[in-house]
Amino acid sequence: MRVGVPREIKDGERRVGVTPAGARALAADGHAVLVERGAGANVGFDDGQYHAAGAQLTDAGAVWTCELVVKVKEVLPPEYPLLSAGTTVFGFAQINRDRVLLEALRKARVAVIGYETVRDAKGRVPLLAPMSRIAGRLAPLAGADALSTARGGSGVLLTGVDDIPGAIVVVLGAGNVGGEAARVAARLGARVRVFSRGATRRDALAASIAVEGLAIEAHGMEDRQRLEHTIADADLVVGGVLEPGTLSPKLVTRAMLRAMRPGSALVDVGIDQGGIAETSRMTRISDPTYVECGVVHYAVPNMPSLVARTATLALTHATLPYVRAMAGRGIEAALAGDAGLAAGLMVRGGDIVHAGLARDVA
């Protein structure tokens, strides 16, 4: 099979869909790997390494003619004219919030398998999970920056100093994003309050942090009054609630944000799926924040690209087995033989095939 690896063009995006080691594995399997020149340069993988691995270096036009195109972020408008009927795109789909993208994919009659909706045998999201954990670890650091006066923040130091306590950090969600955000914030000296819908995961998180000699408060998301009061007192809110394959629930209202002290901050990690706040709108790595309702919003959709080499290695470690399976067995056979991979199929041949996407765009 011909496998294409384009250079990512999203603002600030430095990751690459296949490493030279991955290209070598695919080439050894007997596949032709077409890599756009410069695709891995921003994470330390130069064209010479891909060439030595057996890949063919070419331009974007040739890459997008391949049967399987492996990338990181969603297809962007400059790439729409390059789409070819019958191509399968394997990457983060991010279609639910973007009707223009959806129509471009349907018109081109390409198939898209979204990393964020692929499942494993236990129903987990193995391709989204490592990026969620990285984004969760970065979220308190992004929040610390947003709280600085340079960003319009209140000037609260997340860690505290001497007898001055650390910031109050409210984390919504106790999964891969929320759990890592809570853990890092607690380690940095913040006062952490976690709200989640699942008691089992929430309690496990609190217990694991307690083992480190740290403490967090953990509450149920259903306690709306407590949630509102806690957010009003917060210096930083981290949105870590994600429902793969569908838009994020709006958990934070404008009224809740207005009740916060001016200069407080919100890091909305789930902005790829629309975000958890009524005020959230997507920003860019080159311009990551804006102020609304007196709160500094950080809503970058590709946070892991801030640590692009680590993120690339973590992502491709998870995705390469799926790429090799599709290239080796054929895409249709791979989908038929792996229900978890098939769960990631979003659109194909002009049709919407994912139930969550169909519901969101209805």
matplotlib code that plots the C-alpha trace (Angstrom):
import matplotlib.pyplot as plt

x = [0.0, 1.0, 1.1, 1.4, 2.7, 2.0, 3.6, 1.2, 0.1, -2.0, -0.8, 2.0, 1.7, 5.1, 4.2, 4.4, 2.2, 5.0, 8.5, 11.5, 11.4, 7.8, 8.6, 11.3, 8.8, 6.3, 9.0, 10.2, 6.6, 6.7, 4.8, 5.7, 6.0, 5.7, 6.8, 6.3, 9.7, 10.2, 7.4, 9.5, 12.0, 10.4, 10.7, 14.3, 13.5, 15.2, 14.6, 17.8, 16.5, 13.3, 15.3, 17.6, 14.5, 13.3, 10.7, 10.3, 10.5, 8.0, 5.5, 2.1, 0.2, 1.8, 1.3, -2.4, -2.8, -1.9, -4.5, -3.8, -2.7, -1.4, -1.4, -1.9, -4.4, -7.6, -7.7, -7.5, -8.9, -5.6, -5.6, -9.2, -8.2, -5.7, -8.3, -8.9, -11.9, -11.1, -8.3, -8.5, -7.2, -6.0, -5.6, -7.5, -10.7, -12.2, -15.2, -18.1, -17.5, -16.8, -19.6, -17.3, -14.8, -17.5, -18.9, -15.5, -14.8, -18.2, -17.8, -14.4, -15.7, -12.8, -12.9, -11.7, -10.8, -10.4, -7.8, -10.1, -12.8, -10.8, -11.4, -9.6, -11.0, -11.9, -13.7, -10.8, -9.4, -5.8, -4.8, -6.4, -5.2, -1.4, -2.2, -4.8, -2.3, 0.2, -2.4, -3.4, 0.1, 0.6, -2.7, -1.5, 1.5, -0.7, -2.9, 0.1, 1.0, -2.6, -2.6, 0.4, -0.2, 1.4, -1.7, -4.2, -4.3, -4.7, -1.0, -1.5, 1.5, 0.2, 2.8, 2.5, 5.6, 6.7, 3.5, 1.4, -0.7, -0.8, -3.6, -7.0, -7.3, -10.7, -10.4, -13.5, -13.1, -10.9, -9.9, -6.7, -6.8, -8.3, -6.3, -3.0, -3.9, -4.9, -1.8, 0.6, -1.2, -1.1, 2.6, 3.2, 1.6, -1.8, -5.0, -6.9, -10.6, -11.7, -15.3, -16.3, -19.3, -17.7, -17.1, -14.8, -12.3, -12.6, -11.9, -9.0, -7.4, -7.7, -6.2, -3.3, -2.4, -2.6, 0.1, 2.4, 1.6, -0.6, -4.3, -7.1, -10.8, -13.0, -16.7, -19.4, -20.3, -24.0, -23.5, -24.2, -24.3, -20.9, -19.5, -20.7, -19.4, -16.0, -15.5, -16.4, -13.5, -11.1, -8.0, -7.8, -10.4, -9.2, -11.7, -10.9, -14.3, -14.3, -16.9, -15.0, -16.8, -19.3, -19.3, -18.2, -21.0, -21.2, -20.5, -19.4, -21.8, -21.1, -22.7, -20.2, -17.3, -18.6, -18.6, -14.9, -12.3, -11.2, -8.0, -8.8, -8.1, -9.8, -7.8, -10.3, -8.5, -11.5, -11.8, -11.3, -14.7, -16.3, -15.1, -16.8, -17.5, -20.2, -17.5, -14.9, -13.6, -10.6, -7.2, -3.8, -0.4, 0.8, -2.0, -3.3, -5.4, -8.2, -10.2, -14.0, -16.2, -13.0, -11.5, -8.4, -9.2, -6.6, -8.2, -5.5, -6.6, -3.2, -1.5, 0.7, 2.5, 4.2, 6.2, 6.1, 8.9, 7.7, 4.1, 5.1, 6.9, 4.0, 1.4, 3.1, 3.9, 0.2, -0.8, 1.8, 0.3, -3.0, -1.2, 0.7, -2.6, -4.4, -1.5, -0.9, -4.5, -6.1, -8.3, -11.6, -10.3, -8.7, -11.9, -13.9, -11.5, -11.2, -14.4, -12.4, -10.8, -14.1, -15.5, -13.2, -14.7, -16.4, -17.2, -16.8, -17.9, -19.9, -21.8, -21.6, -21.1, -20.3, -23.4, -22.0, -21.1, -24.6, -26.2, -24.1, -24.7, -28.4]
y = [0.0, 3.6, 5.5, 9.3, 11.5, 15.2, 18.1, 19.6, 23.2, 24.1, 27.2, 26.1, 22.4, 20.7, 17.0, 14.5, 11.4, 8.9, 8.9, 7.6, 4.5, 4.0, 4.6, 2.0, -0.5, 0.2, -0.1, -3.4, -4.6, -3.9, -0.6, 2.6, 5.5, 9.0, 11.7, 15.4, 17.2, 18.9, 16.9, 16.0, 18.8, 20.6, 17.6, 16.7, 14.2, 15.5, 14.4, 12.4, 10.2, 9.4, 8.7, 6.3, 4.6, 3.8, 6.6, 8.6, 12.3, 14.2, 17.2, 17.5, 16.7, 13.3, 12.5, 13.1, 10.7, 7.8, 5.2, 5.9, 9.4, 9.5, 12.8, 14.5, 17.4, 17.7, 18.5, 22.2, 24.4, 24.6, 20.8, 20.4, 20.7, 17.8, 15.3, 12.4, 10.1, 6.7, 8.1, 7.2, 9.9, 8.6, 11.4, 13.6, 14.2, 17.2, 17.3, 17.7, 21.5, 22.3, 22.0, 23.4, 20.6, 18.0, 19.1, 19.2, 15.6, 14.4, 16.2, 14.7, 11.2, 10.4, 8.3, 9.7, 7.5, 9.8, 9.1, 10.5, 7.9, 4.7, 2.3, -0.6, -3.9, -2.3, 0.7, 3.1, 5.6, 4.5, 7.1, 10.1, 9.1, 9.9, 13.4, 13.9, 13.1, 15.5, 18.3, 17.7, 18.0, 21.2, 22.8, 24.1, 25.6, 27.3, 28.5, 29.9, 31.9, 33.0, 34.3, 36.5, 40.3, 40.1, 38.1, 40.3, 37.9, 38.7, 38.2, 35.1, 32.8, 29.3, 27.8, 30.4, 31.5, 31.6, 32.0, 33.0, 30.0, 28.6, 29.4, 27.7, 25.4, 23.8, 20.9, 19.6, 16.0, 13.2, 11.3, 11.5, 15.3, 16.2, 13.6, 14.8, 18.4, 17.9, 15.9, 18.5, 21.4, 19.7, 19.0, 22.6, 23.7, 24.8, 24.1, 21.7, 21.0, 18.3, 17.8, 14.8, 12.7, 9.3, 8.7, 5.7, 7.5, 10.6, 8.7, 6.8, 10.0, 11.5, 8.3, 8.2, 11.9, 11.2, 8.6, 11.4, 13.2, 15.7, 16.4, 17.5, 18.0, 15.8, 16.4, 15.2, 17.3, 16.9, 19.2, 22.3, 24.7, 23.6, 23.8, 27.3, 28.5, 26.8, 28.3, 31.7, 31.4, 29.8, 31.5, 28.9, 26.5, 23.6, 22.0, 18.4, 16.8, 15.1, 12.8, 11.3, 11.6, 14.3, 17.9, 18.8, 19.6, 23.3, 23.1, 26.7, 29.5, 33.2, 33.9, 31.5, 33.3, 36.7, 35.6, 34.9, 37.6, 39.6, 38.3, 34.7, 32.1, 29.3, 26.6, 24.8, 21.7, 20.3, 23.2, 20.7, 19.4, 22.9, 23.5, 23.3, 27.0, 29.2, 31.7, 29.4, 29.9, 28.5, 30.3, 29.5, 28.7, 32.0, 33.9, 31.7, 33.9, 36.4, 38.0, 37.7, 38.2, 39.4, 35.9, 35.1, 32.2, 29.8, 27.6, 26.2, 23.0, 21.5, 22.0, 18.8, 20.5, 22.7, 19.6, 18.3, 15.8, 14.0, 14.2, 12.8, 9.8, 9.1, 9.5, 7.4, 4.7, 4.3, 4.8, 2.8, -0.7, 0.5, 2.0, -1.3, -3.3, -1.2, -1.1, -4.9, -6.2, -3.5, -0.8, -2.6, -5.9, -4.0, -2.2, -5.5, -7.3, -4.6, -3.2, -0.6, 0.7, 0.7, 2.8, 5.6, 5.8, 9.2, 9.6, 7.5, 7.9, 11.0, 9.5, 10.2, 6.8, 7.8, 8.1, 11.0, 13.0, 12.4, 13.6, 16.7, 17.9, 17.0]
z = [0.0, -0.5, 2.8, 2.8, 5.6, 5.0, 6.8, 9.3, 8.5, 11.6, 13.5, 15.8, 14.9, 14.9, 15.3, 12.5, 11.8, 11.2, 12.5, 10.6, 12.7, 11.7, 8.0, 8.3, 9.7, 7.0, 4.3, 5.7, 5.5, 1.8, 1.6, -0.2, 2.3, 0.8, 3.1, 2.4, 2.5, 5.9, 7.6, 10.6, 10.7, 13.6, 15.9, 14.9, 12.1, 9.0, 5.4, 5.4, 8.2, 6.3, 3.1, 5.0, 6.4, 2.9, 2.5, -0.7, -0.2, -2.2, -2.2, -0.7, -3.9, -4.2, -0.5, -0.7, -3.6, -1.3, -0.3, 3.4, 4.6, 8.2, 9.9, 13.3, 13.1, 11.1, 7.4, 6.9, 4.0, 2.0, 2.0, 0.7, -3.0, -2.4, -1.2, -3.5, -3.6, -2.0, 0.2, 3.9, 6.3, 9.7, 12.3, 14.7, 12.8, 14.8, 12.5, 15.0, 15.5, 11.8, 9.2, 6.5, 7.1, 7.2, 3.8, 2.2, 3.3, 2.1, -1.2, -1.7, -0.8, 1.5, 4.5, 7.9, 10.9, 13.9, 16.5, 19.1, 18.5, 18.0, 20.9, 22.4, 23.7, 27.0, 25.4, 26.1, 23.6, 23.2, 20.6, 22.3, 25.8, 25.5, 24.0, 26.7, 29.4, 27.9, 27.6, 31.2, 32.4, 30.4, 31.6, 35.0, 33.3, 30.7, 33.5, 35.4, 32.3, 31.9, 35.5, 34.8, 34.5, 31.0, 29.9, 31.7, 34.6, 38.3, 39.1, 41.3, 41.4, 41.0, 43.4, 46.1, 48.0, 51.6, 53.7, 50.6, 49.6, 46.1, 43.7, 44.0, 41.0, 40.0, 37.7, 35.9, 35.1, 36.6, 33.5, 31.4, 31.2, 34.6, 36.5, 35.2, 35.6, 39.2, 40.0, 38.5, 40.1, 43.5, 43.1, 42.2, 45.5, 44.2, 46.2, 44.0, 43.9, 41.4, 40.1, 38.1, 37.2, 38.0, 41.7, 41.2, 39.0, 41.3, 44.4, 42.8, 41.8, 45.3, 46.8, 44.3, 45.0, 48.8, 48.4, 47.3, 50.6, 48.8, 49.1, 46.8, 47.4, 45.2, 44.6, 42.3, 39.3, 40.2, 43.2, 41.1, 44.0, 45.3, 41.8, 41.3, 44.6, 44.2, 40.7, 42.0, 44.5, 41.9, 40.5, 37.7, 36.2, 34.0, 31.7, 31.3, 30.4, 27.1, 25.4, 22.4, 19.2, 20.3, 21.4, 24.9, 27.5, 28.5, 32.2, 32.8, 32.2, 31.6, 35.0, 36.7, 35.0, 35.9, 39.6, 39.5, 40.5, 37.5, 36.1, 37.0, 34.2, 32.3, 30.4, 28.2, 27.1, 25.3, 22.9, 20.0, 20.8, 21.3, 24.9, 28.3, 28.8, 27.1, 26.4, 24.9, 21.4, 19.7, 20.0, 18.4, 19.8, 18.4, 20.1, 22.9, 25.2, 25.2, 28.0, 28.3, 31.4, 33.1, 32.8, 30.8, 28.5, 27.1, 24.4, 22.2, 20.4, 19.9, 23.2, 22.9, 20.1, 22.7, 23.5, 20.0, 20.1, 23.2, 21.8, 18.5, 20.0, 22.4, 19.6, 17.0, 19.5, 19.8, 16.2, 14.3, 15.0, 13.5, 10.5, 9.9, 10.2, 7.7, 5.2, 5.6, 5.6, 3.6, 5.1, 4.7, 6.1, 9.1, 9.8, 9.6, 11.9, 14.6, 16.0, 18.0, 14.8, 13.1, 16.0, 14.8, 11.3, 11.0, 7.3, 4.2, 0.6, 1.3, 4.2, 7.9, 9.7, 13.3, 15.5, 17.6, 14.6, 13.1, 16.3, 16.6, 13.0, 12.9]

ax = plt.figure().add_subplot(projection="3d")
ax.plot(x, y, z, "-o")
ax.set_aspect("equal")
plt.show()
